[in-house]
Amino acid sequence: MEVYNKQDIGFIEVWMTHEEQEKFDRIELTRKLLGHYQPGKKCKVAFFLSGDRDLEEQTEGLLCMNL
């Protein structure tokens, strides 16, 4: 998991693998992050989640559709 504090522009980024998505509760993690990074300051937490399908196969399908 990678966490990037971008509160200066209003959000915190969280990048999670497929395995981490199953391991962590995002609601609880959001509460912890908002409490840890400058409590009281308003911001959003943005989660970027990895998929469970083959990236190469999915990319190929998208490229073929757009030709």
N, C-alpha and C positions, 0 to 999 in steps of 0.2 A: 504494500500500500504506500502510496506517495501522497503527501499532504502539502499544499502550497498556500501560504497565508498571503492573500491579496486583498486584505481589508482596506487598503488605501483606495481600491476601486470598488469595494463593496461586497466581496465574496471570498470564500475559502474553497479551493479546489481539492477534491479527493479522488484519486485514481485507484480503482480496485480491480484485481484479477477476478476471474470467475470463482476461484476457490475462496478468496477473501469475502466475496459477496455472500457465500453460504455460511461463513464463519462469524461475521459481524452483523449486528443489528444496526441498520443505518439510522434509525430514529435515536437510539441511545448514543451512537457515535456523534450525531449532529449536536445533541445536547452537551456532550463532553467538549467538543470542539468549540462551540459557542461560549462555554464557560471558561475554557482555557485561554483563548485568544481575546484579550481586552474585553472582559465581561462588561455588559451594558451597551457596547457599541453595536449598532444594528448592521447586520450583513446577512448574506445568504450563503448556504453551503451547497456547492454544485458537485454532484457525484458523476464520475465518468466510469462506466461499467464495461468490462470486457465481456464479449459474447462467448457462447459455448460452441459455435460452429467454426468450420475451417475458414480462416481469413482469405486464403488464396482462392478457394472455390467461390466464396461470396463476392470477392472483388471481380473475378472473371465474369460472373453472372451480371453484375452491374455494368461492367464495361460493354458486354455484348448487347445489353438492352439499350445502351445509349449510342450505339453506332448507327 
